[in-house]
Structure formats: structure tokens, C-alpha cells
């Protein structure tokens, strides 16, 4: 049994037919007095859906184009904002660094004013031994700047260490927290002598040890300042080392031992002052 052929007209054929009809009607209207009203009305029913569809498609395309343009505009604005944020962040970091440097230099100036009796030269730390602490470090001043071995080095309001080696434009400083360091010191309020010893392990608690303190009248108190003594061979007199944090009587009942908090921050040393004066040529 044969299947019946179904007649169908594709959409493109409909468009061709409607185009031909429209052209024919236009030609008819132009060449005769034929009343075009009824035909126009009938054509309106046929063409109107196509026109609405075309208008809807145009509106959709316009919206899509507008959305795409807006997206590109937003991307461009977002890129500019990111660049602005990056620029402001960099500028802010630089301002913070400048402020930190200004604070350090102000402290260095104040330190210079605290010891006006000494001729000093400023220097920057350019390297240090491995580890958290500035137990031994190198500065960017040397013999060309008048630096000599055994000159005292100041930082952060007090004694940082002593010069142990000198080159033309560099010098090595051993700080007072180094295990090999011993500083003849005294309590500023009583002039009682003691010895401040370096101890890197103890510095993990932020402290230094002092020993052999003679305090016969029990006048020394927690909070008293300890400074370099007048009997030191290498360290100039009266330079602040730190403040007493703990104190106890030794088993011999003659001397006392304790801990002090150093005035220098030995985790962060950037600039120092080197006192260009030697106490004498003896050894400590």
C-alpha cells in the first residue's frame, strides 16, 4: 500500500511567496486605480506576524549587543580599578616604609642627643649571622670613616656591642648578647658593680644575665637601670644596657645574680651609632 505524499511548504518558500505577492501588490497599486484597501487589510493579517517576529528579533539582538557592550565596559572599568588599587597599595606600602624609617632615624637622633659628649658616626647594618638575633653583624662604615677595633656601638637607646674587625668600608660588631660577650657594668642608682654576660638561649626570653653584683645595703631594686661601669677597659662609662627584671642572693651570701631586659631590640637593628673614641688599649 503506497503512502500518500504529504505536501508541505518550507519556511523559506513562504518568505519567497510573500515577497512576490508584496511586489505584485505594490506594482498593481502603482499602475491602476484598483482599490487596494481590502488587499492591504488582508496582507496586514499575513505580514503582521512576520513583522512582529522581525521586530522582536531586532529588539533581542539590540539587547544582546547592548549587554555585550556593557560587559566590555564593566571589564575595562574593573581593570582600571584593579590597577588603581595596586597603585594605591604600593604607594601605601612605601609610605609605611618611609614612616618606619623616619621613626628609626628619629630614635637614632634622640640617641645621639643622649650622648652628646661623644663624637659618633652613623652606619647601616648590611649583614648578620644566621638566626633571629643580631649577635654578630656587619655595618657599612670602616677605617675610611675613622672606625677602629674596640669602638662602642649604640642602637635603640643604649649599648649594642663593640667593633671587633675593621675593613676600609665595613666593620664587624659583636653584640652584648653574644655568648662570648662580657661587659663590666654597674647599677646607675647605687654604682654597685656587676658583670653582664651574653647568652643567646636566654635572649629567647628577651633577657640578659648579670652576675657578681655586690649590694651590701640591699638598695638595688627591680627596675633600676644598669649601665657600663667606669672600671671597664673597653666600654665607655655610663652607656645604658638595660633594666633589672629579677634579682636574687647567691649561695655565698655576698653577691647577687639576676636578669635584665636590654634596652636594644636585638631582633631588629637597622642603623647604629659608632662612638669614635677608644677608652684605652687594654683588654676586657
Secondary structure, DSSP 8 states (H G I E B T S, - for coil): ----------HHHHHHHHHHHHHHHHHHHHHS----HHHHHHHHHHHHHHHHHHHHHHHHHHHHHHHHHHHHHHHHHHHHHHHHHHHHHHHHHHHHHHHHHHHHHHHHHHHHHHTTTS-EEEEEEEEE-SSSS-SEEEES--GGGT--TT-EEEETTEEEEEEEEE-SS-EEEEETTSTT-EEEEEETTT--EEEEE--HHHHTTT-EEEEEE--TT----TT-EEEE-TT-SSS-TT-EEEEEEEEEE-TTSS-EEEEEEESS-TT---EEEEE---S-S---
